[in-house]
Amino acid sequence: MRTAVALVSARAARGLDDDMPPLLAAFSAAGADAEIVDWDDTKADWARFDAALLRSAWDYTERLSEFLAWVERVAALTTLLNPPAVVRWNADKHYLLELARAGLPVVASSFVEAGADPDSVLGQFLARQTCAELVVKPAVGAGSRATRRHARAAIAETLAHMRQLLAAGRSVLLQPYLESVDRDGETAVIHIGGGFSHAVRKGPLLPPGAPPTGALFAPEEITVRTPEADELIVAQRVLAALPFGALLYARVDLIRDAAGAPCLLELELTEPSLFFGHAPGSAQRLVAATLARLA
């Protein structure tokens, strides 16, 4: 019997996930049946699949409790990849504090919780950081939605953004805007089956003064990048520190600090784009690793 795999997406992402065509082709070439299924499709029969592979469920950030309940329900019916414990941990960027406490190089991150005084937290953040600009984003977010870059002196504008997120019941993440991204972009280091697969350069996403994107995700400028040795070392250190063992897929987004050292900006273990179109053979690697786990 042919292996059946659900490629988990969202209605809003249909036609927007560039990874889907090469992934569908790679599964077919490997003799498996892959089908795109929306995570919230009430008619989906998840038990008929050998695995549900999370890919572009990019609207979960505004429906987190509903999504996590779906994760548990589906994981009881089929093999969910990555597994529920990984998804629960990675869906909220508070994981950055845990990694920083473990001694890993993480972009300085402060969180503002519901009920906290945003003026006080922002003041403390700016007292610790010398950055000329900062980034305000939701702790649960994807695609740079509701994310904005603010000048250090734009206190009223920054507080208004923070209060808007807090009023919507969302925790807020503050990070310095590291100037290296305007020159070098980010390096996304992608691992498949527990080993390094490929990397890309992600160009700057947050123009100064621009409002947050109103789309499902901000347009990205993606090019092939050969990661530096220090970037590979940091990515491997981050993944080795996780309590989940070797993951089917992982994307480690790195940015260089003022001293030029690579730091973790975000760790994408739930529904990251893996940019198969920029790395021939990478979709086939994910398919082979998936089928090996199901064998």
Residue pairs with C-beta under 8 A, 6 or more apart in sequence:
2 31
2 32
2 33
3 31
3 32
3 33
3 50
3 51
3 291
3 294
4 32
4 33
4 34
4 35
4 48
4 49
4 50
5 27
5 32
5 33
5 34
5 35
5 49
5 50
5 51
5 52
5 53
5 290
6 34
6 35
6 36
6 37
6 44
6 46
6 49
6 51
6 52
6 53
6 78
7 20
7 23
7 24
7 34
7 35
7 36
7 37
7 53
7 55
8 37
8 38
8 39
8 52
8 53
8 54
8 55
8 56
8 57
8 271
9 17
9 20
9 36
9 37
9 38
9 39
9 55
9 56
9 57
10 38
10 39
10 40
10 56
10 57
10 58
10 59
10 60
11 38
11 40
11 59
12 58
12 59
12 216
13 56
13 57
13 58
13 59
13 216
14 36
14 38
16 56
16 216
16 217
17 55
17 56
17 273
18 273
18 275
18 276
18 277
19 55
19 56
19 273
19 274
19 275
19 276
19 277
19 283
20 36
20 55
20 56
22 276
22 277
22 283
23 34
23 55
23 276
23 283
23 286
23 287
24 34
24 36
25 283
26 283
26 284
26 286
26 287
27 33
27 34
27 287
28 34
29 284
29 287
30 284
30 287
30 288
30 291
32 287
32 291
35 49
37 44
37 46
37 49
37 52
38 44
39 57
39 60
39 67
39 70
39 74
40 63
40 66
40 70
46 52
46 73
46 74
46 77
46 78
47 77
47 78
49 78
50 78
50 79
50 294
51 78
51 79
51 80
51 81
51 290
51 293
51 294
52 74
52 78
52 79
52 80
52 81
53 81
53 248
53 290
54 80
54 81
54 82
54 87
54 270
54 271
55 271
56 271
56 273
57 67
57 270
57 271
58 142
58 143
58 216
58 217
58 271
59 216
60 66
60 67
60 91
60 142
60 270
60 271
61 91
61 138
61 140
61 141
61 142
61 145
64 91
64 92
64 140
67 91
68 87
68 88
68 91
71 80
71 84
71 87
71 88
72 84
74 80
75 83
75 84
79 293
79 294
80 87
81 248
81 249
81 290
81 293
82 90
82 244
82 247
82 248
82 249
82 269
82 270
83 244
85 244
86 244
86 247
86 269
86 270
87 269
87 270
89 95
89 244
89 269
90 267
90 268
90 269
90 270
91 140
91 270
92 139
92 140
92 171
93 109
93 137
93 139
93 140
93 141
93 173
93 266
94 111
94 139
94 171
95 267
96 106
96 107
96 109
96 173
96 264
96 266
96 267
97 109
97 111
99 106
99 238
99 241
99 264
99 267
100 106
100 109
102 241
104 234
104 237
104 238
104 241
104 264
105 234
105 257
105 261
105 262
105 263
105 264
106 263
106 264
107 175
107 176
107 178
107 255
107 257
107 263
107 264
107 265
108 128
108 129
108 175
108 176
109 173
109 174
109 175
110 121
110 124
110 125
110 173
110 174
110 175
111 139
111 171
111 172
111 173
111 174
112 118
112 121
112 122
112 162
112 166
112 171
112 172
112 174
113 171
114 166
114 169
114 171
116 166
118 159
118 162
118 163
118 166
118 172
119 159
121 174
122 155
122 158
122 159
122 162
122 174
125 134
125 174
126 134
126 152
129 176
131 152
131 176
131 177
131 178
132 151
132 152
132 177
132 179
133 149
133 150
133 151
133 152
133 176
133 177
133 208
134 149
134 150
134 152
134 158
134 174
134 175
134 176
134 177
135 147
135 148
135 149
135 150
135 173
135 174
135 175
135 176
135 177
135 206
136 147
136 148
136 150
136 158
136 161
136 162
136 165
136 172
136 173
136 174
137 144
137 146
137 147
137 148
137 172
137 173
137 175
138 145
138 146
138 147
138 165
138 170
138 171
138 172
138 173
139 170
139 171
139 172
139 173
140 170
140 171
141 147
142 217
142 271
143 213
143 215
143 216
143 217
143 218
144 205
144 206
144 212
144 213
144 217
144 218
145 212
145 213
145 215
145 216
145 217
145 218
146 165
146 170
146 212
147 206
147 212
147 213
147 218
148 161
148 206
148 210
148 211
148 212
149 177
149 206
149 207
149 208
149 209
149 210
150 157
150 158
150 161
151 157
151 208
162 172
165 171
165 172
166 172
175 265
177 206
178 255
178 256
178 257
178 258
178 263
179 258
180 255
180 256
180 257
180 258
180 260
181 204
181 255
182 204
184 201
184 255
184 256
185 201
185 202
185 203
185 204
185 221
186 201
186 202
186 253
186 254
186 255
186 265
187 199
187 200
187 201
187 202
187 225
187 227
187 228
187 231
187 253
187 254
187 255
187 262
188 199
188 200
188 201
188 202
188 251
188 252
188 253
188 254
188 268
188 275
189 196
189 199
189 227
189 231
189 232
189 235
189 251
189 252
189 253
189 254
190 196
190 197
190 198
190 199
190 200
190 249
190 250
190 251
190 252
190 274
190 275
190 279
190 282
191 197
191 235
191 239
191 247
191 249
191 250
191 251
191 252
192 248
192 249
192 274
192 282
192 285
192 286
192 289
193 246
193 248
193 285
193 286
193 288
193 289
193 292
194 246
194 247
196 232
196 235
196 236
197 274
197 279
197 282
197 285
198 224
198 275
198 278
198 279
198 282
199 224
199 225
199 226
199 227
199 231
200 222
200 223
200 224
200 225
200 275
200 278
200 279
201 222
201 223
201 224
201 225
202 220
202 221
202 222
202 253
203 220
203 221
203 222
203 223
204 221
205 218
205 220
206 218
220 273
222 275
222 278
223 278
224 278
224 279
227 235
228 262
230 261
230 262
231 254
231 262
234 252
234 254
234 262
234 263
234 264
235 252
235 254
238 252
238 264
238 267
239 247
239 250
239 252
247 269
248 286
248 289
248 290
248 293
249 269
249 272
249 274
249 286
249 289
250 267
250 268
250 269
251 267
251 268
251 269
251 272
251 273
251 274
252 264
252 267
252 268
253 264
253 265
253 266
253 267
253 268
254 262
254 263
254 264
254 265
255 262
255 263
255 265
256 262
256 263
257 263
274 282
274 286
275 282
276 282
276 283
276 286
